[in-house]
């Protein structure tokens, strides 16, 4: 996955959350990325919202077990397309 959204989230994960670059893959779950506690998930989602200047649905926070980085990118891209952010 080489979308601008993916690269933005990967940058946030490496720079702000000190996630090892080799752990960042589209299929990586939140737990694998060190976002297994709700506070870190909230911080990550807020950082993504700030960087991309948008508001995400509550799903990434409500059901983190099923979320992957790739799925989050897809949701962000859908929100951006719907809101005309791009």
Number of C-alpha atoms within 10 A of each C-alpha: 11 7 10 11 19 21 13 14 22 21 16 17 22 16 12 12 16 12 18 13 13 7 16 20 16 16 14 15 22 21 14 14 21 16 19 14 11 12 11 14 20 15 14 20 20 16 16 21 14 11 13 15 12 14 14 17 11 10 12 19 16 12 9 17 12 11 18 20 19 19 16 22 20 15 16 21 18 12 16 17 11 10 10 8 11 7
